[in-house]
Amino acid sequence: MGTMLVGEVVNRTKGTVLADKCSIAITVSERVRGLLGTSELKDGFGMLIVPCSSIHTFFMRYPIDVAFLDGKMRIVHLVESLPPWRICLPRGTGAKMALELPSGRLMKTNTAIGDELEIKLLAMR
């Protein structure tokens, strides 16, 4: 398996940190695997899937928050506490990426559609 990028995700609009340690899934295998097989997504962690215009939570064990972003890192669609065994296909939004976060993180950080995010690369793991 290759080396996955890790970054910090910041909401530039609100001045908040959405994830201290966000895995960035860019290869086909990383994107397909996503969070499958994980038992939880701890506070401060996340996964950015690029490119991505829809997600599913089949075989997941816990709900997640999802922010869909356009090509300019602006939020175009939000889903809070998406339960396991669901599909999310935000048609007509121009979504190019999906940011998966622990359930409740979007509400905690007051994140909204139109907010602009920034990724600060930290490492490769």
C-alpha positions in Angstrom: 0.0 0.0 0.0 1.2 3.5 -0.7 1.7 6.4 1.7 -1.3 8.4 2.6 -1.2 12.2 3.0 -2.3 13.7 6.3 -3.4 17.3 6.8 -5.2 19.7 9.1 -8.6 20.9 7.9 -9.4 24.5 8.8 -12.6 26.4 8.2 -11.2 29.7 6.9 -14.6 31.3 7.0 -15.2 30.6 10.7 -11.6 30.3 12.0 -12.2 26.8 13.3 -10.3 23.5 13.0 -12.5 20.7 11.7 -9.8 18.0 11.9 -6.3 18.0 13.4 -5.4 14.8 11.6 -7.2 14.2 8.4 -6.2 11.4 6.1 -6.4 12.4 2.4 -7.6 9.5 0.2 -6.5 10.2 -3.4 -5.7 6.8 -4.8 -8.4 4.4 -6.0 -7.7 1.9 -3.3 -7.7 4.6 -0.6 -11.0 6.0 -1.8 -12.7 2.7 -2.1 -11.5 1.6 1.4 -12.3 4.9 3.0 -13.3 4.4 6.7 -14.5 0.8 6.1 -13.2 -1.5 8.8 -12.7 1.2 11.4 -14.6 1.0 14.7 -14.9 4.8 15.3 -13.7 8.1 14.0 -12.2 9.9 17.0 -12.6 13.6 17.7 -10.0 15.6 15.8 -9.7 13.0 13.0 -11.3 12.9 9.5 -10.9 11.7 6.0 -10.9 13.8 2.8 -11.8 11.8 -0.3 -10.6 13.3 -3.6 -12.2 13.2 -6.1 -15.6 12.3 -4.7 -19.1 13.3 -5.6 -21.1 10.7 -3.5 -20.4 8.4 -0.6 -22.0 5.4 1.1 -21.8 4.1 4.7 -22.3 0.4 3.9 -20.5 -1.8 6.4 -19.8 1.2 8.7 -20.4 0.8 12.4 -21.1 4.4 13.3 -22.6 7.6 12.0 -20.5 10.3 10.4 -20.8 14.0 9.4 -20.0 14.7 5.8 -19.2 18.0 4.1 -19.1 18.0 0.3 -16.8 20.5 -1.3 -16.5 22.1 -4.8 -13.2 22.5 -6.6 -12.5 25.7 -4.7 -12.8 24.1 -1.3 -16.2 25.7 -0.6 -18.9 23.6 1.2 -21.7 22.8 -1.2 -23.7 20.2 0.8 -23.7 19.0 4.5 -25.0 15.9 6.1 -25.0 15.5 9.8 -24.9 12.1 11.6 -25.3 10.0 8.4 -26.1 6.6 9.8 -24.5 3.3 8.6 -26.0 1.6 5.5 -26.9 4.8 3.7 -26.0 6.4 0.3 -25.5 10.2 0.0 -25.6 11.5 -3.6 -25.8 15.4 -3.5 -26.9 15.9 -7.1 -26.6 19.3 -8.7 -24.2 20.7 -6.1 -20.9 20.5 -8.0 -19.3 18.3 -5.3 -15.8 17.3 -6.1 -14.6 16.1 -2.6 -16.1 14.7 0.5 -14.8 15.4 4.0 -15.9 12.7 6.5 -15.8 13.8 10.2 -17.0 12.4 13.6 -20.7 12.8 14.1 -21.5 16.1 15.7 -18.3 17.9 14.5 -20.1 20.1 11.9 -22.6 21.4 14.5 -19.9 21.8 17.2 -17.9 24.1 14.8 -20.9 25.9 13.3 -19.9 24.8 9.8 -22.3 25.9 7.1 -22.8 25.7 3.3 -20.7 28.3 1.6 -17.8 28.1 4.2 -14.4 27.9 2.6 -12.0 25.2 3.9 -8.2 24.9 3.8 -6.0 21.9 4.0 -2.6 22.3 5.7 -0.4 19.3 4.8 1.3 17.8 7.9 2.8 14.5 6.9 2.7 11.3 4.9 2.0 8.1 6.7 
